[in-house]
Amino acid sequence: MPSSVIRRFSYDEPHRRLRVTFTSGDVYEYDEVPPEVNEAFRAAFSKGRFFGPNIRDRYPYRRVGKAFRTH
């Protein structure tokens, strides 16, 4: 299901880093995310509802930029 909060995400398994692009265009990276959390996130029906309690503020993170919008 498309998310009203999360535009896309990717996971770098060797570094256990989750990169999330929000619909606002903000891009964040979350470190030390276990592969099983990534898999559960990928499988979640609602990405936004999963993200809040399971990823946000649970892992070290940083804002890495702003994605450009394409129309």
C-alpha positions as CSV (number, residue, x, y, z in Angstrom):
1,M,0.0,0.0,0.0
2,P,1.4,3.5,-0.8
3,S,2.3,5.5,2.3
4,S,1.2,9.0,2.9
5,V,4.4,9.5,4.9
6,I,7.1,7.4,3.3
7,R,8.0,7.8,-0.4
8,R,10.6,5.1,-0.5
9,F,13.3,3.3,1.4
10,S,16.3,1.1,0.9
11,Y,18.5,-1.1,3.1
12,D,22.2,-1.6,3.1
13,E,22.5,-5.0,4.7
14,P,26.4,-5.1,5.2
15,H,26.2,-1.8,7.1
16,R,22.8,-2.4,8.6
17,R,21.7,1.0,7.4
18,L,18.1,1.9,6.4
19,R,17.6,5.0,4.2
20,V,14.1,6.5,4.2
21,T,12.8,9.2,1.9
22,F,9.7,10.8,3.3
23,T,7.0,12.4,1.2
24,S,8.3,15.8,2.4
25,G,11.5,15.0,0.6
26,D,13.6,14.7,3.7
27,V,16.0,11.8,3.6
28,Y,17.2,10.1,6.8
29,E,19.5,7.2,7.5
30,Y,19.0,4.9,10.4
31,D,22.0,2.9,11.6
32,E,22.2,-0.5,13.3
33,V,18.8,-1.6,11.9
34,P,18.7,-5.4,12.1
35,P,17.8,-7.3,8.9
36,E,14.7,-8.7,10.5
37,V,13.4,-5.2,11.2
38,N,14.0,-4.3,7.6
39,E,12.1,-7.4,6.4
40,A,9.2,-6.6,8.8
41,F,9.2,-3.0,7.5
42,R,9.2,-4.2,3.9
43,A,6.3,-6.6,4.6
44,A,4.2,-4.1,6.7
45,F,0.9,-3.2,5.2
46,S,1.2,0.3,6.5
47,K,4.8,1.6,6.3
48,G,4.0,4.7,8.3
49,R,2.4,2.8,11.2
50,F,5.3,0.3,11.3
51,F,7.9,3.0,11.1
52,G,6.7,5.1,14.1
53,P,7.0,2.5,16.9
54,N,9.6,0.2,15.4
55,I,12.2,2.4,13.8
56,R,11.8,6.1,14.6
57,D,13.8,7.1,17.7
58,R,14.9,3.4,18.2
59,Y,18.0,3.6,16.1
60,P,20.7,6.2,15.7
61,Y,19.8,8.4,12.8
62,R,20.8,11.5,10.9
63,R,19.2,13.7,8.2
64,V,21.3,13.3,5.0
65,G,19.5,15.6,2.7
66,K,16.4,16.5,0.7
67,A,15.2,14.5,-2.3
68,F,14.3,16.4,-5.4
69,R,10.7,16.1,-6.4
70,T,10.0,14.9,-9.9
71,H,6.7,15.6,-11.6
